[in-house]
Amino acid sequence: MELPQIFQYSFVVRGLLAGSMVAIIAPLIGIFLVLRRYSLIADTLAHVSLAGVAIGALLGISPIISAIGVTLISSLGIERLRSAKKIYGESALALFLSGSLALAVVLLGLAHGFTASLFNYLFGSIVTVTETDVYLILGLAVVVIAVLVAFYKELVYITFDEEAAHVSGIPTRSMNTVLMLLSALTVSLAIPIVGVLLIAALIVIPVVTALQLRMSFAKTIIAAEIISLVSVLSGIVISFYANLATGGTIVLIMLLIFLGMLLVKR
Amino acid sequence: MQIEQTENIIEVEDVSFVYGKNEVLRHISLTVPRGDYLGIVGPNGAGKTTLLKIIIGLLLPSSGRARIFGKEVSEFRAWEKIGYVPQKVTNFDVNFPATVGEVVLMGRYARRGLLKGVTAEDKAIVRRVLTEVGMESHIHRLIGDLSGGEQQRVFIARALATEPEIIFLDEPTIGVDPRAASEFYALLKRLNTDRGLTLVLVSHDIEMVVKEAKHVACIDRKLVCHTPAEDFLKENRLNSLFEGDFKIITHQHPH
């Protein structure tokens, strides 16, 4: 039996594998970020990850690895600034967002000849996913899922009612740090699939769509997972056949599902 | 071990709290014995909630100390002994995707600790406490779809699910209609008299607290009075509270 044409291209298979992993972890992080009004953190970390990509390009190391390093460190810095309450929470995000973008532009200017692949990092391109990337994404996705499962009940409690969670003995500050680190990891892993400019959509839209269904916490996560997987996988396949930009196609499919849900729910 | 009736669960010693240049609490001392039902009353902005948050460790006092079950709050770890019903109806997200069952299950987390999953026993306790507050038939409904009074019952069920020895409640009847509020107070009284649960209730509703609680502490930045509830009206403490006039503190324990 012959495989369908799409599966004969190893880059598509790699893209589908990496895409499924990212599709699974993005809503798991997203539900906590969205419900805690932290949606903008995803966007900020995505911009930060671009600075990480630029550093990787300059140093000649894997951009995913340098992006992971830079976003992890920045996520701790953001959390520090926010909890110190010296400046407003959103201002802390704005500082990091514009600051890291500025750094990225300067560094990319230094790394000549990088402009062609810059487009891939901004908007995603599964063609750039190497076999090593797939293993890296698989491995780290497993780590993200394992940590989320381990601290699931604590994260749910903090998200619903941080004060009551604190009074029940949950270490709220450590849990907030864990959530930030996992967000940083997720954002970095999503770069090859949708690009830094569209990562926030992957983390936020499936969750916001699932929330329209008004179900229990557990069922909302399952619904968001289904929406996310369907969008990412169909986005990759459609963009392959129709020769469209993958990241944009995925996000547009997510938005279509969201709009459909709004219409049905009216 | 037989626990003495007059054991003090809470000891507040000369606690002051300064926020910026604003002195929110001034040299407050009071104790709460096991089995007490203490109503903390006072005008808006009097520092009632601040005092409660200091006692349960959500805020650190600027000076003085608060002990709970004999331990400094900062060193206290036996959180499963504490139930907390926050000022919630007014400020929680009604769109939050959680069912009544899921919310009450959160009350079990203090008993389970980190990295431990919930068990069948936890789920059985969730059902039991929901029955106790008359909400078992709502277990699968979304918390945001309930009325204010029903939500408050769920939050007390969450506190009960912890199987605590003391429950703190912060303005629990705000946004609750009067009939539901009086049912809620009847439930609190049952928990105090039948189950021996110690209750600490913050409220601006002085009339209700005087009727329901065993002791009343009036706060207006300082401790204006701390008396058995039946003495409160007799001594016309209400006037002193709102004039901020300092009176001699009476201090008695139930027997």
Interface residues (C-beta under 8 A of the other chain):
Chain A: L35 A150 F151 K153 E154 V156 Y157 F160 D161 E163 A164 A165 H166 V167 S168 G169 I170 L211 R214 M215 S216 F217 A218 K219 T220
Chain B: I56 G57 L58 R77 W79 E80 I82 Y84 P86 K88 F92 D93 N95 F96 P97 A98 T99 G101 E102 V103 M106 G107 Y109 A110 R112 L114 L115 G117 V118 H140 L142 R158 T162 F168
